[in-house]
Amino acid sequence: MCAGSTWPSDDVLLQKFKLDAKLLEALGLLHNNKIEREMVMQRFIDPAFAYQVPKERRKFISSGKNAGKLVHRYPYWYFSSFWGREMRREPRTFGSAAFHGNFIPQIPIMAIKRFTHVGDLVIDLTAGGGTTLDAAEFLHRRCLGYDLYPYRKDILPAEAEIPEKAKLIIIHPPYADLAVVYGEKPGGYLQSEDKETSFPKGKGLSVPPMEFLAEFKKLIQTRIVPNLPPDGHVVLVIGDGWRDNSIWPLTARTVELFLDQFKIVHYITKYVGDWTQRQRGIWEYRALARGFGVLEHEYVIIFKKLLV
């Protein structure tokens, strides 16, 4: 699939995702009043295409093997290791807003633009409310979403076949049993009804941390490694949690599972403390009563597959 042929037009996509100039700018998709979506996104752009980048955003490399090529100047937060309070969720854009546990669309947009080209395949192994699927459609990438409990018609069961290798795999698993509880039985999208329905409460993926790590190791070997080419990228969104009145370092233990076959190329700490006054009061009380700190962040970790 290529831009301008089988893909929807700009106008259709803008209307579908209810995007205005302010939202586009917040997502890093608007520069100089132009939607930066159809250009083949590369870190270095051939000089022949320099005219597609506004003059004030042009910066050429002066030496080395990439001399003469243009550095595509993305918004700075694309490269920053800290995403603070300004990185807010945009519920009107990508993903089903009613789904509990969606990540902000800036995560898949940043990864898709940096590590794939128009027409490439992106896979989300924990598709949830479909944020990655919607972001990929808007950016003219093909996308397959999988989930244990598919929430939308376009999300496949977790065990469904992956037909080809992807340039990018995104995964945002539940944090063992350290955070929210995630479905006990298959729920999600009800095939008999033309609507989306949240999964039932239960224990599903909310298993003890050591069991989570064992299952995640299997996932890496069976669903991630075989379906990425050399130099392919993985984006892991994960956080830590409390267990027995102490912080359990789930992030560090999960990252270790990748290091035999991947290297870390970016590590983002993302603020997630947008709580109501009541929620903040509850956690402040718990922290004081039990002697631990309040976690207001999660991590976005980008891995690159090692050449064999």
Backbone bond lengths (Angstrom), bond angles and torsions (degrees), N, CA, C in turn:
res aa  C-N    CA-C-N  psi(-1)  N-CA   C-N-CA  omega(-1)  CA-C   N-CA-C  phi
1 M - - - 1.451 - - 1.521 109.92 -
2 C 1.284 118.23 137.90 1.455 122.13 -178.68 1.512 110.02 -132.57
3 A 1.323 115.17 153.28 1.454 120.43 177.97 1.514 109.77 -60.13
4 G 1.318 115.56 139.82 1.451 119.85 175.73 1.513 113.77 89.17
5 S 1.356 118.87 -4.39 1.456 119.66 178.70 1.520 109.80 -117.48
6 T 1.338 117.20 -86.38 1.459 119.33 -177.25 1.526 113.03 -86.96
7 W 1.338 117.96 -8.45 1.459 120.12 -179.12 1.522 110.72 -80.95
8 P 1.355 117.06 150.07 1.471 120.37 174.80 1.522 110.79 -62.05
9 S 1.320 115.79 156.80 1.461 120.42 179.40 1.527 110.49 -73.71
10 D 1.342 115.62 165.79 1.464 120.76 176.54 1.522 110.63 -54.86
11 D 1.318 116.23 -47.46 1.466 120.11 -175.81 1.525 111.26 -60.74
12 V 1.331 116.22 -41.47 1.465 120.41 -179.37 1.526 110.43 -63.57
13 L 1.334 116.50 -44.45 1.457 120.15 -178.35 1.529 111.80 -69.55
14 L 1.316 117.08 -39.74 1.462 120.10 178.14 1.517 111.03 -60.84
15 Q 1.332 115.75 -40.50 1.461 120.25 179.86 1.532 110.50 -70.71
16 K 1.338 116.36 -41.80 1.467 120.54 -178.10 1.514 111.45 -61.34
17 F 1.337 117.40 -43.73 1.457 120.65 -176.05 1.527 113.10 -96.56
18 K 1.339 116.27 6.84 1.467 121.67 175.66 1.532 111.25 51.87
19 L 1.323 115.72 50.15 1.457 121.58 -176.92 1.522 110.68 -96.12
20 D 1.324 116.15 127.29 1.454 120.55 172.31 1.522 108.10 -112.90
21 A 1.318 116.69 177.64 1.464 120.74 -174.71 1.530 111.90 -58.78
22 K 1.333 117.00 -39.68 1.464 120.38 -177.91 1.520 110.96 -64.20
23 L 1.333 116.91 -43.45 1.461 120.41 179.86 1.519 111.06 -68.11
24 L 1.328 117.08 -40.88 1.460 120.71 178.66 1.521 110.86 -59.61
25 E 1.314 116.40 -41.75 1.458 120.56 -179.89 1.529 110.42 -66.30
26 A 1.330 117.03 -40.64 1.459 121.02 179.44 1.521 111.79 -63.99
27 L 1.321 116.78 -28.76 1.457 121.82 -179.39 1.525 112.51 -90.80
28 G 1.335 116.77 0.08 1.460 120.12 179.76 1.507 112.64 74.94
29 L 1.329 117.61 27.45 1.466 121.58 -175.18 1.518 112.98 -112.19
30 L 1.318 117.46 0.40 1.462 120.39 -177.97 1.518 109.39 -127.75
31 H 1.351 116.38 122.19 1.457 121.74 177.34 1.525 107.94 -134.84
32 N 1.320 115.96 126.22 1.461 120.06 178.77 1.533 111.75 57.76
33 N 1.324 115.52 39.07 1.462 122.55 -179.79 1.522 113.17 61.55
34 K 1.324 117.10 22.44 1.461 121.38 176.58 1.526 108.98 -123.03
35 I 1.348 115.54 136.94 1.457 120.29 178.10 1.518 108.41 -74.72
36 E 1.313 116.28 120.13 1.455 120.41 -179.45 1.521 108.18 -96.21
37 R 1.325 115.66 84.77 1.458 119.53 -174.19 1.518 112.23 -132.39
38 E 1.325 118.74 -40.77 1.455 120.34 -171.01 1.523 113.43 -86.61
39 M 1.330 117.27 -13.96 1.463 119.12 177.55 1.520 109.72 -64.56
40 V 1.322 117.25 141.96 1.453 120.43 173.72 1.527 107.05 -67.30
41 M 1.347 115.74 114.86 1.452 120.01 -171.54 1.527 111.02 -82.36
42 Q 1.302 116.55 111.86 1.445 122.17 176.52 1.525 108.13 -129.73
43 R 1.296 114.84 154.52 1.460 117.45 175.59 1.521 109.69 -65.30
44 F 1.332 115.92 -40.81 1.462 120.88 177.17 1.522 108.72 -116.67
45 I 1.300 117.10 126.07 1.459 122.63 -177.16 1.519 109.43 -105.99
46 D 1.321 116.07 136.15 1.460 120.44 178.38 1.527 109.50 -57.14
47 P 1.344 118.10 138.24 1.471 120.84 -178.40 1.523 113.86 -54.61
48 A 1.330 117.30 -25.91 1.461 120.24 -179.74 1.525 111.93 -61.71
49 F 1.331 116.04 -21.94 1.460 119.44 -178.02 1.528 111.99 -103.49
50 A 1.308 116.63 11.37 1.462 120.52 -176.51 1.526 112.13 -59.26
51 Y 1.332 116.59 -30.09 1.467 119.66 -177.18 1.527 111.35 -63.91
52 Q 1.344 117.65 -18.59 1.458 120.17 -178.83 1.527 112.29 -78.10
53 V 1.331 116.62 -11.37 1.458 120.87 -179.38 1.529 108.94 -106.77
54 P 1.344 118.18 127.61 1.466 120.00 179.33 1.524 111.75 -51.95
55 K 1.342 116.41 145.75 1.463 121.32 -175.01 1.521 112.69 -53.94
56 E 1.347 116.19 -41.51 1.462 118.55 -175.53 1.533 112.32 -70.67
57 R 1.327 117.23 -8.97 1.462 120.80 179.65 1.527 111.57 -108.05
58 R 1.329 117.68 8.00 1.459 120.32 -177.87 1.520 111.39 -89.85
59 K 1.310 115.15 134.23 1.454 121.24 176.06 1.527 107.72 -147.73
60 F 1.334 116.36 118.58 1.455 120.40 -177.03 1.524 111.02 -99.04
61 I 1.319 115.82 147.83 1.457 121.65 176.58 1.522 108.39 -81.50
62 S 1.315 116.53 131.35 1.465 120.57 -172.01 1.523 114.03 -93.98
63 S 1.342 118.19 -19.59 1.464 119.10 -176.34 1.520 110.19 -148.87
64 G 1.336 115.52 171.61 1.454 120.57 179.17 1.511 112.67 85.26
65 K 1.318 116.26 -174.57 1.465 120.59 -174.64 1.527 112.90 -66.85
66 N 1.327 117.00 -19.72 1.466 120.37 179.56 1.529 112.33 -102.30
67 A 1.326 116.88 17.15 1.469 120.70 179.76 1.522 110.66 -55.60
68 G 1.318 115.01 135.85 1.456 120.99 178.43 1.507 113.91 90.91
69 K 1.343 117.05 -15.39 1.459 119.22 179.07 1.528 109.91 -83.46
70 L 1.299 113.03 157.70 1.455 120.54 -176.07 1.523 110.19 -94.93
71 V 1.314 117.35 132.95 1.456 121.30 172.90 1.522 107.56 -84.87
72 H 1.308 115.90 121.57 1.458 119.55 178.02 1.521 108.28 -75.70
73 R 1.311 117.49 114.68 1.464 121.40 -172.40 1.527 110.90 -88.51
74 Y 1.315 114.81 90.81 1.451 120.54 176.50 1.531 109.95 -73.11
75 P 1.350 117.66 168.04 1.463 119.27 171.56 1.529 109.64 -56.51
76 Y 1.314 117.52 146.06 1.464 120.75 -173.46 1.519 112.38 -59.32
77 W 1.343 117.62 -33.08 1.459 118.39 -176.22 1.525 112.15 -64.74
78 Y 1.332 117.79 -15.84 1.464 119.84 175.72 1.524 111.00 -61.34
79 F 1.315 117.55 -28.49 1.462 122.02 -175.03 1.526 112.91 -110.57
80 S 1.317 117.65 -9.51 1.457 121.54 -175.59 1.528 111.05 -69.62
81 S 1.325 116.06 150.80 1.459 120.82 177.22 1.524 112.14 -92.96
82 F 1.340 117.60 2.42 1.465 120.55 178.78 1.520 109.83 -139.52
83 W 1.330 116.05 123.86 1.462 122.13 174.93 1.524 107.19 -110.62
84 G 1.316 115.70 111.36 1.453 120.83 -173.68 1.515 114.23 -92.57
85 R 1.333 114.75 -154.60 1.462 121.16 -174.98 1.520 113.07 -61.92
86 E 1.351 116.86 -23.13 1.468 118.92 -178.05 1.531 112.45 -71.38
87 M 1.332 117.75 -17.06 1.460 121.12 -179.50 1.520 109.08 -86.90
88 R 1.306 115.87 78.56 1.458 120.91 -175.20 1.526 111.71 -95.83
89 R 1.328 113.91 156.03 1.457 120.78 176.56 1.532 109.82 -68.11
90 E 1.325 114.78 142.91 1.463 120.45 175.74 1.529 107.74 -115.78
91 P 1.334 118.05 87.39 1.470 120.24 -171.88 1.518 114.17 -64.87
92 R 1.314 117.62 -15.74 1.470 119.21 -177.92 1.518 112.37 -86.38
93 T 1.317 117.86 -2.54 1.457 118.42 -172.80 1.516 112.16 -100.46
94 F 1.332 118.08 -93.34 1.453 121.06 -169.85 1.528 111.61 -108.10
95 G 1.320 115.24 144.79 1.461 120.62 -179.61 1.520 111.59 87.66
96 S 1.328 116.32 158.36 1.464 121.73 178.77 1.527 108.73 -80.04
97 A 1.324 116.19 113.79 1.468 121.21 -171.38 1.519 112.81 -61.55
98 A 1.345 117.54 -27.49 1.459 120.06 -177.18 1.521 112.98 -77.61
99 F 1.331 116.93 -11.96 1.466 120.09 -177.51 1.520 109.79 -75.28
100 H 1.314 117.62 126.90 1.464 121.73 -179.03 1.518 109.61 -81.53
101 G 1.324 117.23 122.44 1.461 120.37 177.74 1.515 114.24 111.42
102 N 1.344 118.44 4.70 1.472 120.25 175.01 1.523 110.65 -59.75
103 F 1.330 116.80 144.03 1.464 118.00 169.32 1.520 109.17 -94.15
104 I 1.326 116.61 165.89 1.454 120.17 -176.28 1.539 109.45 -69.55
105 P 1.328 118.96 145.05 1.464 121.39 -176.52 1.524 113.70 -65.04
106 Q 1.340 117.53 -19.50 1.467 119.16 178.33 1.531 111.63 -59.37
107 I 1.339 117.81 -27.66 1.472 120.09 -178.23 1.528 111.06 -66.85
108 P 1.340 120.02 -58.05 1.468 117.87 179.34 1.519 113.17 -66.94
109 I 1.329 118.77 -32.52 1.461 120.50 179.64 1.516 110.44 -63.15
110 M 1.332 117.25 -46.86 1.463 120.72 178.52 1.523 110.81 -59.08
111 A 1.327 117.03 -47.69 1.463 121.07 -176.34 1.524 111.88 -67.61
112 I 1.318 116.35 -42.43 1.471 120.28 -178.92 1.526 110.46 -64.25
113 K 1.328 116.70 -43.54 1.470 119.26 -178.14 1.521 111.71 -69.98
114 R 1.310 118.20 -33.97 1.462 120.41 -176.63 1.522 113.41 -81.53
115 F 1.325 117.34 -33.09 1.463 118.87 -168.19 1.524 114.99 -118.51
116 T 1.319 118.95 5.07 1.463 120.43 177.77 1.523 110.20 -137.15
117 H 1.337 114.64 168.73 1.460 122.02 175.64 1.525 109.24 -116.99
118 V 1.301 116.17 165.97 1.461 121.38 176.84 1.534 109.59 -54.63
119 G 1.337 116.76 130.23 1.455 121.41 178.92 1.511 114.59 91.40
120 D 1.337 118.78 -12.98 1.463 121.06 178.88 1.522 110.73 -67.81
121 L 1.335 115.11 160.44 1.461 120.86 177.94 1.528 110.74 -94.05
122 V 1.335 115.32 132.73 1.460 123.88 174.40 1.524 107.06 -117.74
123 I 1.327 116.77 138.97 1.466 121.45 178.35 1.520 109.44 -121.43
124 D 1.332 115.82 134.95 1.462 121.67 172.44 1.522 106.75 -117.30
125 L 1.333 117.29 113.90 1.461 121.77 -175.89 1.526 112.90 -82.22
126 T 1.317 117.50 -12.51 1.467 121.96 175.58 1.529 106.53 -132.95
127 A 1.318 115.79 71.56 1.466 121.74 -166.46 1.524 113.73 -67.43
128 G 1.329 118.17 -23.66 1.462 120.46 175.56 1.514 113.64 54.23
129 G 1.342 115.71 -118.95 1.462 121.09 -178.86 1.516 114.17 -88.39
130 G 1.331 118.69 4.62 1.462 121.35 173.61 1.513 115.70 89.75
131 T 1.335 118.40 19.77 1.464 120.71 -178.52 1.528 111.52 -59.31
132 T 1.324 117.35 -46.98 1.468 120.58 -179.41 1.520 111.34 -64.68
133 L 1.324 117.63 -39.95 1.467 121.23 179.33 1.531 110.85 -59.47
134 D 1.325 116.37 -44.15 1.460 120.10 -178.75 1.523 111.64 -69.96
135 A 1.338 116.77 -40.86 1.465 120.35 178.55 1.520 110.61 -63.11
136 A 1.331 117.40 -41.35 1.463 121.46 -179.74 1.526 110.76 -65.00
137 E 1.320 117.26 -40.91 1.467 119.80 178.31 1.522 110.64 -61.12
138 F 1.324 115.77 -43.63 1.460 118.80 -178.65 1.522 111.52 -65.36
139 L 1.339 116.58 -32.36 1.465 121.05 -178.10 1.530 112.45 -93.49
140 H 1.317 117.47 11.71 1.470 122.00 176.94 1.519 113.30 61.91
141 R 1.313 115.85 41.66 1.453 120.78 170.71 1.526 108.73 -114.79
142 R 1.312 115.62 151.44 1.458 119.79 172.01 1.529 107.67 -79.65
143 C 1.316 117.60 149.42 1.461 119.81 -177.14 1.517 110.44 -148.88
144 L 1.331 115.56 138.24 1.457 122.83 171.87 1.521 108.37 -118.71
145 G 1.319 116.25 128.01 1.456 121.14 178.88 1.520 110.58 -114.01
146 Y 1.333 116.15 135.79 1.457 122.19 -179.68 1.526 108.85 -126.07
147 D 1.330 115.98 150.47 1.462 118.87 176.55 1.524 109.07 -160.95
148 L 1.334 115.99 149.74 1.466 120.01 176.03 1.522 111.08 -60.11
149 Y 1.317 115.38 -35.54 1.458 120.74 -179.56 1.525 108.57 -128.66
150 P 1.335 118.20 83.86 1.477 120.43 -176.04 1.525 111.96 -54.98
151 Y 1.324 114.01 129.47 1.470 120.95 -175.21 1.520 111.88 -97.30
152 R 1.342 116.85 -21.87 1.457 121.25 -178.14 1.523 109.33 -130.42
153 K 1.320 115.22 164.47 1.460 120.82 -179.54 1.521 112.59 -60.63
154 D 1.344 117.10 -33.40 1.460 120.66 -174.59 1.530 113.36 -89.37
155 I 1.335 117.65 10.14 1.470 121.56 177.44 1.524 109.14 -106.14
156 L 1.327 116.54 130.69 1.458 122.83 -175.87 1.530 111.23 -91.14
157 P 1.331 117.61 156.30 1.467 120.36 174.23 1.524 110.66 -60.46
158 A 1.319 117.03 149.74 1.466 121.96 -173.75 1.520 113.09 -57.82
159 E 1.342 117.36 -31.09 1.460 120.31 -176.15 1.531 112.82 -89.67
160 A 1.325 118.00 -0.48 1.468 120.91 -178.26 1.530 111.06 -62.97
161 E 1.321 115.63 153.90 1.463 121.43 -176.39 1.528 111.32 -66.18
162 I 1.326 115.32 143.77 1.464 122.16 170.66 1.527 106.43 -100.70
163 P 1.331 118.94 110.86 1.469 121.57 -168.43 1.517 116.13 -75.60
164 E 1.339 118.13 -22.32 1.456 120.30 -179.26 1.528 109.71 -154.97
165 K 1.326 115.42 165.02 1.454 119.54 179.93 1.523 110.70 -72.70
166 A 1.320 115.68 148.24 1.463 121.93 -178.53 1.520 109.93 -111.78
167 K 1.324 116.87 151.99 1.463 120.77 175.66 1.530 111.51 -76.10
168 L 1.343 115.46 -23.56 1.465 120.44 -174.59 1.519 109.06 -145.93
169 I 1.343 116.44 132.74 1.462 122.18 173.37 1.521 108.21 -121.07
170 I 1.318 115.53 130.72 1.467 121.82 179.91 1.521 108.29 -114.94
171 I 1.327 115.80 138.31 1.461 119.57 179.34 1.531 109.74 -145.11
172 H 1.329 115.08 129.71 1.473 122.59 -179.25 1.526 107.09 -131.80
173 P 1.334 117.01 77.49 1.466 119.84 -174.12 1.516 112.01 -77.17
174 P 1.341 116.62 157.22 1.474 118.72 168.67 1.523 108.66 -59.44
175 Y 1.310 117.32 149.56 1.459 121.24 -174.87 1.525 110.36 -87.16
176 A 1.370 115.16 67.01 1.462 121.25 -176.54 1.536 108.56 52.21
177 D 1.328 117.61 -134.17 1.472 119.69 175.64 1.525 110.71 -105.78
178 L 1.339 115.35 26.23 1.463 120.23 -175.40 1.521 112.86 -90.23
179 A 1.334 116.57 -11.22 1.467 119.11 -177.04 1.529 108.85 -131.78
180 V 1.338 117.20 -120.25 1.457 120.52 -176.96 1.517 111.18 -80.14
181 V 1.320 115.53 157.42 1.458 121.75 174.86 1.524 108.34 -86.98
182 Y 1.335 116.45 138.53 1.465 120.28 -175.59 1.514 109.75 -125.61
183 G 1.334 115.94 117.40 1.452 128.83 177.95 1.517 121.19 14.65
184 E 1.334 116.49 130.18 1.452 121.90 178.05 1.516 111.42 -90.11
185 K 1.321 116.86 -37.90 1.461 121.92 -178.25 1.526 109.10 -123.64
186 P 1.352 116.54 158.23 1.472 118.13 176.61 1.521 110.74 -55.77
187 G 1.299 116.24 125.82 1.460 121.30 -179.76 1.500 108.05 -136.06
188 G 1.322 115.21 -108.22 1.448 119.00 175.11 1.511 113.12 58.15
189 Y 1.317 115.35 -134.45 1.455 119.96 -176.99 1.522 110.32 -72.58
190 L 1.318 117.14 125.10 1.458 121.76 179.11 1.524 109.14 -87.17
191 Q 1.331 116.51 113.58 1.462 120.88 -174.85 1.529 112.51 -60.95
192 S 1.337 117.77 -26.88 1.457 120.89 -176.97 1.519 112.99 -83.36
193 E 1.325 117.47 -7.91 1.449 120.35 -178.61 1.522 110.04 -127.72
194 D 1.306 115.53 145.78 1.462 120.43 -178.05 1.520 109.91 -89.92
195 K 1.316 115.90 60.10 1.459 120.16 178.24 1.523 109.11 -158.05
196 E 1.313 115.79 166.58 1.459 120.87 178.48 1.514 109.30 -98.75
197 T 1.309 116.06 137.20 1.453 120.82 -177.22 1.515 109.90 -131.95
198 S 1.311 117.15 134.06 1.457 120.37 -178.28 1.526 110.65 -68.17
199 F 1.332 116.61 151.43 1.462 121.35 179.71 1.520 110.41 -67.63
200 P 1.339 116.68 154.88 1.469 119.44 178.25 1.521 110.93 -74.48
201 K 1.300 115.89 157.04 1.462 119.36 178.56 1.533 110.10 -76.99
202 G 1.319 115.36 145.30 1.452 120.12 -179.57 1.510 109.15 178.85
203 K 1.323 117.71 -147.04 1.449 119.33 -177.78 1.516 114.32 -117.15
204 G 1.316 120.26 -18.62 1.461 124.61 176.56 1.514 117.93 10.24
205 L 1.335 116.92 -100.93 1.465 121.66 -179.16 1.524 112.64 -85.53
206 S 1.306 116.68 -6.13 1.461 119.50 -177.79 1.516 109.29 -82.96
207 V 1.330 115.69 77.54 1.457 122.66 -176.32 1.529 108.84 -111.77
208 P 1.323 118.59 162.50 1.470 120.63 178.29 1.529 111.37 -55.10
209 P 1.327 117.45 149.42 1.468 121.22 -173.48 1.528 115.27 -52.13
210 M 1.333 118.66 -43.66 1.456 120.06 -177.72 1.523 111.23 -66.51
211 E 1.326 117.12 -36.54 1.465 120.41 175.88 1.529 110.19 -68.00
212 F 1.319 116.22 -39.69 1.470 120.91 176.15 1.525 110.52 -57.71
213 L 1.335 117.18 -46.53 1.465 121.24 -178.17 1.527 111.26 -63.67
214 A 1.326 117.24 -38.69 1.464 120.22 178.40 1.515 111.21 -63.71
215 E 1.334 116.47 -43.08 1.461 120.34 179.20 1.525 111.07 -69.59
216 F 1.318 116.89 -36.04 1.466 119.96 -179.31 1.524 110.33 -68.46
217 K 1.322 117.34 -35.93 1.463 120.63 176.92 1.525 110.40 -60.89
218 K 1.334 116.67 -41.35 1.469 120.64 176.41 1.527 110.69 -62.86
219 L 1.333 115.92 -40.24 1.464 120.40 179.75 1.526 111.34 -60.89
220 I 1.319 116.88 -42.09 1.466 120.76 178.81 1.524 110.62 -60.08
221 Q 1.336 116.39 -44.41 1.458 120.40 -174.92 1.523 113.42 -76.63
222 T 1.326 117.40 -28.80 1.473 119.73 -174.70 1.516 114.34 -101.93
223 R 1.343 118.12 -27.44 1.471 119.91 -174.16 1.521 113.62 -118.07
224 I 1.327 117.49 -24.84 1.462 119.99 -176.15 1.528 111.76 -97.95
225 V 1.330 117.65 -61.18 1.472 120.98 -175.81 1.538 112.68 -56.89
226 P 1.336 119.91 -47.52 1.479 118.90 -177.42 1.526 114.02 -68.70
227 N 1.319 117.41 -16.47 1.468 120.50 -173.25 1.524 113.94 -110.40
228 L 1.340 115.72 17.89 1.464 121.53 174.99 1.526 109.03 -123.61
229 P 1.328 118.41 136.52 1.463 120.46 173.67 1.526 109.38 -76.83
230 P 1.334 118.12 167.89 1.464 119.23 171.82 1.528 109.88 -55.25
231 D 1.301 117.17 138.77 1.460 123.69 -177.26 1.527 113.57 75.57
232 G 1.338 117.92 4.58 1.456 119.71 175.07 1.525 110.59 -69.14
233 H 1.320 116.78 160.43 1.473 121.29 -175.54 1.524 111.94 -117.85
234 V 1.323 114.85 150.37 1.463 123.11 173.65 1.521 108.31 -124.13
235 V 1.320 116.84 134.08 1.464 121.82 173.67 1.523 107.59 -110.86
236 L 1.313 116.50 118.10 1.456 123.11 178.56 1.523 108.66 -109.05
237 V 1.328 116.19 123.81 1.471 121.74 175.97 1.520 106.76 -110.88
238 I 1.326 116.69 117.83 1.460 119.69 -172.36 1.526 109.47 -155.85
239 G 1.302 116.03 163.62 1.463 120.82 178.09 1.509 110.72 -147.62
240 D 1.310 115.96 176.55 1.464 122.23 178.14 1.530 108.98 -99.26
241 G 1.306 116.19 179.04 1.459 119.54 179.42 1.513 111.28 -158.67
242 W 1.329 116.03 -176.90 1.456 121.63 -177.52 1.520 110.27 -101.17
243 R 1.299 115.66 141.85 1.461 121.41 174.57 1.530 107.59 -150.53
244 D 1.315 115.76 124.83 1.471 120.95 -178.88 1.528 111.36 55.02
245 N 1.333 115.38 45.52 1.466 122.71 176.80 1.528 113.64 61.68
246 S 1.314 117.16 27.57 1.460 120.71 174.68 1.528 108.69 -144.95
247 I 1.323 115.80 161.77 1.465 120.38 -179.64 1.523 109.20 -82.57
248 W 1.336 116.05 129.14 1.466 121.77 178.15 1.525 107.56 -98.87
249 P 1.340 119.79 120.19 1.475 122.96 -172.82 1.529 113.08 -79.18
250 L 1.311 116.29 66.26 1.467 120.37 -177.21 1.521 111.79 -62.78
251 T 1.333 117.41 -36.87 1.466 120.67 -178.05 1.525 111.05 -59.78
252 A 1.323 117.06 -51.63 1.464 120.84 -177.60 1.520 111.30 -61.35
253 R 1.332 116.58 -41.08 1.461 119.78 -178.07 1.528 111.08 -68.79
254 T 1.333 117.08 -34.18 1.469 120.40 179.24 1.518 110.67 -72.79
255 V 1.332 116.84 -41.13 1.467 120.90 178.92 1.526 110.76 -58.43
256 E 1.321 117.69 -38.78 1.467 121.41 -179.53 1.528 111.98 -57.55
257 L 1.320 117.32 -30.23 1.459 120.83 -177.82 1.521 112.64 -67.75
258 F 1.331 117.03 -21.59 1.462 121.42 -177.94 1.534 113.33 -87.62
259 L 1.324 117.84 -22.45 1.455 120.12 -160.20 1.523 115.65 -71.09
260 D 1.313 118.64 -14.52 1.464 119.84 175.82 1.523 111.92 -71.94
261 Q 1.330 117.13 -28.51 1.466 120.38 -173.42 1.531 113.67 -125.28
262 F 1.321 116.65 -0.10 1.458 121.02 -178.86 1.525 109.79 -138.14
263 K 1.314 115.76 159.21 1.455 121.19 168.64 1.527 108.25 -119.34
264 I 1.323 116.24 152.59 1.463 121.41 178.85 1.525 108.47 -85.95
265 V 1.332 116.82 126.75 1.468 120.07 178.98 1.524 112.48 -111.21
266 H 1.325 117.45 -15.60 1.464 119.22 177.67 1.520 108.14 -158.72
267 Y 1.341 115.16 144.90 1.465 121.76 -176.26 1.523 106.84 -138.64
268 I 1.330 117.41 109.69 1.466 122.06 -175.99 1.528 109.40 -111.13
269 T 1.316 116.11 130.20 1.455 121.67 169.44 1.519 107.62 -97.24
270 K 1.341 116.87 121.66 1.459 121.20 -173.40 1.529 110.45 -116.17
271 Y 1.318 115.09 129.86 1.467 121.45 178.74 1.525 110.42 -69.81
272 V 1.342 116.88 132.77 1.471 121.17 178.13 1.532 111.20 -132.72
273 G 1.318 117.26 27.21 1.456 120.40 -173.57 1.516 115.64 -92.93
274 D 1.330 117.81 27.35 1.472 119.75 179.43 1.526 110.18 -80.07
275 W 1.315 116.32 71.49 1.449 121.77 -178.17 1.528 110.63 -99.80
276 T 1.335 114.56 161.97 1.457 119.37 173.44 1.528 107.92 -74.21
277 Q 1.319 115.74 164.79 1.466 119.85 179.63 1.522 110.49 -60.53
278 R 1.324 117.47 -36.49 1.464 121.29 179.36 1.529 110.41 -66.62
279 Q 1.355 117.20 -45.88 1.459 120.15 179.24 1.526 111.43 -61.24
280 R 1.326 116.30 -42.60 1.458 119.79 -179.78 1.530 110.49 -63.61
281 G 1.324 116.40 -40.08 1.461 119.92 178.85 1.516 112.54 -62.60
282 I 1.340 116.34 -39.44 1.464 120.62 178.93 1.520 110.97 -62.49
283 W 1.365 116.01 -45.74 1.465 119.31 -177.30 1.530 111.41 -71.93
284 E 1.316 117.40 -32.71 1.459 119.22 175.92 1.527 110.23 -64.09
285 Y 1.334 116.49 -40.62 1.467 120.44 178.25 1.526 110.49 -63.29
286 R 1.336 116.88 -47.52 1.462 121.05 -179.37 1.529 111.05 -60.26
287 A 1.345 115.67 -42.41 1.464 119.54 -178.51 1.530 111.03 -62.99
288 L 1.339 115.89 -42.53 1.467 119.64 179.82 1.526 111.39 -69.63
289 A 1.347 115.95 -40.73 1.463 119.96 -175.88 1.522 112.17 -70.89
290 R 1.353 117.11 -34.52 1.465 120.43 -172.90 1.525 113.13 -108.90
291 G 1.339 116.99 -4.20 1.447 119.58 172.52 1.518 116.38 78.12
292 F 1.350 118.14 26.83 1.462 119.20 175.80 1.521 109.87 -122.21
293 G 1.335 116.68 174.22 1.462 121.55 -180.00 1.513 112.17 -95.19
294 V 1.316 115.68 159.74 1.463 122.06 178.37 1.525 108.88 -90.52
295 L 1.328 116.82 126.30 1.464 121.65 179.21 1.529 109.39 -85.69
296 E 1.326 116.78 119.56 1.463 121.12 179.30 1.531 110.95 -121.22
297 H 1.323 115.94 30.85 1.455 118.83 -179.12 1.529 110.27 -149.99
298 E 1.316 115.43 159.85 1.453 123.02 167.69 1.524 107.20 -136.16
299 Y 1.319 117.19 179.47 1.457 120.86 -174.63 1.527 111.26 -120.79
300 V 1.325 114.92 143.79 1.462 122.82 170.02 1.537 105.47 -116.64
301 I 1.321 116.37 109.46 1.460 121.17 -173.75 1.527 109.06 -115.26
302 I 1.325 116.00 128.01 1.463 120.93 -176.74 1.524 108.44 -110.38
303 F 1.328 115.35 124.16 1.448 122.91 179.10 1.530 110.10 -110.21
304 K 1.312 116.03 149.57 1.458 121.48 173.53 1.507 108.32 -120.73
305 K 1.338 116.60 130.96 1.458 121.04 -177.74 1.523 110.28 -67.26
306 L 1.316 115.23 135.10 1.453 120.47 -179.25 1.522 111.15 -74.79
307 L 1.330 116.55 145.66 1.459 120.38 175.10 1.515 109.24 -71.59
308 V 1.317 116.37 134.02 1.455 120.59 -179.19 1.524 110.11 -85.75
